[in-house]
Amino acid sequence: MTLSPLAQAFSATGRSAIPWADAACDLTRPLTLHGYRPTSHRPENPVVIVQHGMLRNGDDYRDFWIPAADRHGLLIVAPTYGKQAWPEAEHYNNGLVLDEAGQPRPRESWGYAIPQRVFADLRTAGVTTRTKAHLFGHSAGGQFGHRLMSTQPHDWLEEATIGNPGWYTLPTLEKPFPEGMGGIGLGDAEVEALLAFPMTILAGDQDIETDGPSLPSQPAALAQGPHRFARAHNYLSAGQAEAARRGVPCRWKLVPVAGVGHDGRAMSAICAALWFEGRLISAAEAGVSSEKVA
């Protein structure tokens, strides 16, 4: 029997880089799945989908998770939206939601729908028997991650954590996407599903840069706060206010992380410890670097 490309790639342990195309989105925009399977992995073990930052460095983000994968037997898959096929924020961070005329594309063709289909293919290939996956995104991947949560079904996810996004899509239909959830075919059901999911927002208390090429600075972003740490608190407050207005709970949790700035490696380690060890580790234990990692 011929194995599928995913089954073949993950039949061996260690790192892998798997070409992947998504017909429902756009076959002219291929991806690479940067994966890691530790020797301790079994099909019933957790799967972590990791969303990279603006550098389109899925291989780095995959590697950030290798220590946790080895420790806990995790399967790591980092769908990588390469710079050539997904060059701008509108393609990756903003999910290719709008076409060139500014009109919504079909919802199943949004970039945010891809991780769920990757996970479904892992199941079909027999790489995993899990029914749900974990989702982590940092920086631009945090933008991608919370917008995925804003626009896509959640029934395939058991955990979702976002770290240090540059700015947020607010949980309201009163503002157009990407500032809010309006104008792209979403409704009350999507807003309330987002508020109901126990999403974790990791916010480094040293991620307080107020300018720089990677910090969104358009008026809608600046209205959310001067830096990423403030914007995380603003997002939580917006969710709580919208939930109160609707008379529904907001189940989000914001976890401030002391001593950590814009550091994808450290935030990956912190997220892994929260999920699989039930504890918040220190900046030193997370291996904080003086170098920003987007």
C-alpha positions in Angstrom: 0.0 0.0 0.0 1.3 3.4 -0.9 1.5 5.8 2.0 0.1 9.4 1.6 2.7 12.1 1.6 1.8 13.0 5.2 1.9 9.5 6.4 5.2 8.9 4.7 6.7 12.1 6.1 5.7 11.3 9.7 6.5 7.6 9.5 10.0 8.7 10.5 11.0 10.6 13.6 12.6 14.0 13.6 12.1 17.1 11.5 10.2 17.1 8.2 9.3 19.7 5.6 6.2 18.7 3.5 4.9 20.6 0.5 1.2 21.2 0.8 -1.4 22.9 -1.3 -5.0 23.7 -0.5 -7.4 23.5 -3.3 -10.2 25.1 -1.3 -8.1 28.2 -0.7 -5.8 28.8 -3.7 -3.5 26.2 -5.4 -1.3 29.1 -6.6 -0.4 29.8 -3.0 1.4 26.6 -1.8 2.5 26.1 1.8 5.1 24.0 3.6 4.2 22.0 6.7 7.3 22.0 8.9 6.8 19.0 11.2 8.5 17.3 14.1 7.8 13.8 15.4 9.7 12.8 18.5 10.7 9.2 19.2 8.2 9.0 22.0 5.2 10.1 19.8 2.3 7.8 19.4 -0.8 8.5 17.3 -2.9 9.1 20.4 -0.6 11.9 21.6 -1.5 15.6 21.3 -1.0 17.5 18.1 0.2 21.1 18.2 -0.5 23.4 15.2 2.0 26.3 15.4 1.5 29.6 13.5 4.7 31.5 12.7 5.4 35.2 12.8 5.9 37.8 10.0 9.2 36.3 8.9 7.3 33.3 7.6 9.7 31.2 9.7 7.6 28.1 10.3 10.8 26.0 10.6 12.0 28.2 13.5 8.7 28.0 15.3 8.6 24.2 14.8 12.1 24.1 16.4 10.9 26.3 19.3 8.5 23.5 20.2 11.0 20.6 19.9 12.0 20.5 23.6 8.3 20.3 24.7 7.7 17.7 21.9 10.5 15.5 23.2 9.3 15.9 26.8 5.6 15.2 26.2 5.6 13.2 23.0 3.9 15.9 21.0 3.4 16.0 17.2 4.3 19.5 16.0 3.0 20.9 12.7 3.8 24.5 11.6 1.9 25.4 8.4 4.2 27.9 6.7 2.7 30.6 4.6 5.8 31.5 2.5 6.7 35.0 1.6 6.6 34.4 -2.1 3.0 33.1 -2.2 1.7 35.0 0.9 3.7 38.2 0.7 1.7 40.7 2.7 -0.2 41.0 5.9 -3.4 40.9 3.9 -2.5 37.4 2.7 -1.3 35.9 6.0 -2.2 37.9 9.1 -5.5 38.9 7.5 -6.2 35.5 6.1 -6.8 36.4 2.4 -10.4 37.2 3.4 -10.9 40.0 0.9 -10.3 39.9 -2.8 -8.6 42.6 -4.8 -11.8 44.6 -5.0 -12.2 44.5 -1.2 -15.0 42.0 -1.3 -15.2 38.9 0.9 -13.9 35.7 -0.7 -15.8 32.5 0.0 -15.3 31.6 3.7 -13.9 28.1 3.0 -11.2 29.8 0.9 -9.8 32.0 3.7 -6.3 31.3 4.9 -7.7 30.7 8.4 -9.5 27.5 7.2 -6.2 25.8 6.2 -5.0 24.6 9.7 -8.3 22.7 10.3 -7.9 20.9 6.9 -4.2 20.1 7.7 -5.4 18.5 10.9 -8.1 16.6 9.1 -5.6 15.3 6.6 -3.3 14.1 9.5 -6.3 12.1 10.8 -7.1 10.7 7.4 -3.5 9.7 6.9 -3.5 7.9 10.3 -0.7 10.1 11.6 -2.9 11.0 14.6 -6.0 9.5 16.2 -6.7 12.6 18.2 -10.1 14.3 17.5 -8.9 17.7 18.5 -5.7 19.7 18.2 -3.9 22.5 20.1 -3.3 25.8 18.3 -0.6 28.3 19.2 0.4 31.5 17.3 2.9 34.3 18.2 3.2 37.8 16.8 1.8 37.7 13.2 0.8 34.1 14.1 -1.1 35.5 17.1 -2.9 37.8 14.7 -3.6 34.8 12.5 -4.6 32.7 15.5 -7.2 34.9 17.0 -8.7 35.8 13.6 -9.0 32.0 13.0 -10.8 31.8 16.3 -13.0 34.7 15.2 -14.0 33.3 11.8 -13.8 29.4 11.9 -15.4 26.5 13.7 -13.8 25.5 17.0 -15.0 21.9 17.2 -11.5 20.6 16.1 -9.7 22.5 18.9 -9.1 21.6 22.5 -6.8 24.5 23.3 -6.0 27.9 21.6 -3.4 30.3 22.8 -2.2 33.5 21.1 1.0 35.4 22.1 1.9 39.1 21.5 -0.2 40.0 18.4 0.5 43.4 17.1 -3.2 44.3 17.0 -6.5 42.6 17.2 -9.8 42.1 15.4 -12.3 43.2 18.0 -15.3 40.9 18.8 -17.9 43.2 17.3 -20.0 43.3 14.1 -20.0 47.1 14.3 -16.5 47.5 12.9 -15.4 46.2 9.5 -12.8 43.4 9.1 -10.0 43.4 10.1 -10.6 46.0 12.8 -13.8 44.1 13.7 -15.8 41.1 12.5 -18.2 43.1 10.4 -18.8 43.1 6.6 -17.5 39.6 5.8 -20.6 37.5 6.4 -20.1 36.7 10.0 -23.0 37.1 12.5 -24.0 36.9 16.2 -23.3 33.1 16.3 -19.6 33.6 15.4 -19.1 36.5 17.9 -20.7 34.5 20.7 -18.7 31.3 19.8 -15.5 33.3 20.0 -16.4 34.8 23.4 -17.4 31.3 24.7 -14.1 29.6 23.8 -11.6 29.5 26.7 -8.8 31.2 24.6 -5.6 32.2 26.4 -3.9 35.5 25.6 -0.2 35.5 26.5 1.2 39.0 26.9 4.8 39.7 27.6 5.1 42.6 30.0 8.3 43.7 28.2 6.6 43.8 24.8 6.2 47.6 25.1 7.9 48.9 22.0 5.9 51.9 20.7 7.4 52.0 17.2 9.3 49.9 14.8 8.7 48.1 11.5 6.9 45.1 13.0 4.4 47.0 15.2 1.2 47.9 13.4 0.7 51.6 13.5 -2.5 52.3 11.5 -5.1 54.4 13.3 -7.2 51.3 14.2 -4.2 49.6 15.8 -3.1 52.8 17.7 -6.6 53.1 19.1 -6.0 49.7 20.8 -3.0 51.0 22.8 0.6 52.2 22.4 2.2 48.8 22.4 1.4 45.1 22.3 1.1 44.6 26.0 -1.5 47.4 26.3 -3.4 46.1 23.2 -3.7 42.6 24.8 -5.5 44.1 27.8 -7.6 46.2 25.5 -8.7 43.1 23.6 -9.7 41.3 26.8 -11.7 44.4 27.9 -13.4 44.5 24.6 -14.4 40.9 24.8 -15.7 41.3 28.3 -17.7 44.4 27.4 -19.2 42.7 24.3 -20.1 39.6 26.4 -21.8 41.8 29.0 -23.7 43.7 26.3 -24.9 40.4 24.9 -25.6 38.7 28.3 -23.2 35.9 27.6 -19.9 34.8 29.3 -16.5 35.7 28.0 -14.3 32.8 28.8 -11.0 34.2 27.6 -8.0 34.4 30.0 -5.1 36.9 29.8 -1.8 35.7 31.2 0.8 38.5 31.7 4.3 37.0 31.4 6.9 38.8 33.5 10.2 39.6 32.0 9.3 38.5 28.4 9.2 40.8 25.4 8.6 39.9 21.8 10.1 36.5 22.0 8.6 33.6 20.1 10.9 31.0 21.5 10.2 32.0 25.1 6.4 32.3 24.5 6.4 28.8 22.9 8.1 27.3 26.0 5.7 29.2 28.3 2.6 28.0 26.3 3.9 24.4 26.4 4.3 24.5 30.1 0.9 25.9 30.7 -0.8 23.3 28.5 1.1 20.2 29.4 2.5 20.9 32.9 -0.2 23.2 34.2 2.3 25.8 35.4 3.6 29.3 34.4 7.3 29.1 34.1 9.7 32.0 34.6 11.3 34.0 31.9 14.7 32.4 32.8 13.2 28.9 32.6 11.7 29.9 29.2 15.1 30.8 27.9 14.4 34.5 27.3 16.6 36.0 24.6 17.7 39.6 24.2 16.9 39.2 20.5 13.4 39.8 19.4 11.9 36.8 17.6 8.9 37.6 15.5 
